[in-house]
Amino acid sequence: MNRPRSLWEIAVLALLREETMHPYEMQRLLQLRHKDELLALKRGSLYHAVNRLMREGLIEPVSTARKGRRPERTTYRITPAGEDDLLRSLRRMVAVPQREPSEFFAGLSFLVYLTPRDASAQLRDRATRLHAEIDNLTTARERLISRVMRINIIEEEYLLAMRRAELIWVRSLIDDVESRRLTWNLGEILKAARAARRREIASKRSAS
């Protein structure tokens, strides 16, 4: 299978690499290990991933059992093909940089539609929120590091580093906008764009 694995599929394969388990146990472990930074913990997403992996022969059912009035639960295990797929997927995810545009990335591409004053206000709001998130991440990491190994929360370390770097950049951008080292006038920009478009159309007509 050449398509990139979803994060849910990676999570299922990784958990079953540890031992056999049923989806309810997978969800419990993901919550216990604070992986909610990566996954929206919706049971439906988990079961969809399980079904896709089973159809592709990467995991297989081991047993089905019911305890009391609880719903019937199927226990799964990873197959040799699943182990190979997990390693191949993880190697690609770690080694190959991917462009993953965020909502903020998209917002920056259209920042010109806000006035510099408005843009500065929104960036200041983002800086405040980033600072609060950094404090929360730092506290959570300090609490967890005493109970788990660093490798178990390495993604938290990365996220914290990214948020700190973003905060530095956002503050620098605010300074540029408020000092008018970076400024713009949407009316003038649109006027120039329309003029360029008219010249392009006229050029095409004269060439035809």
Secondary structure as UniProt FT lines:
FT   HELIX           7..18
FT   HELIX           23..32
FT   TURN            33..34
FT   HELIX           35..37
FT   HELIX           43..55
FT   TURN            56..57
FT   STRAND          59..65
FT   TURN            68..69
FT   STRAND          73..78
FT   HELIX           80..95
FT   HELIX           103..109
FT   HELIX           111..113
FT   HELIX           116..145
FT   TURN            146..147
FT   HELIX           150..153
FT   HELIX           154..178
FT   TURN            179..180
FT   HELIX           186..207
//
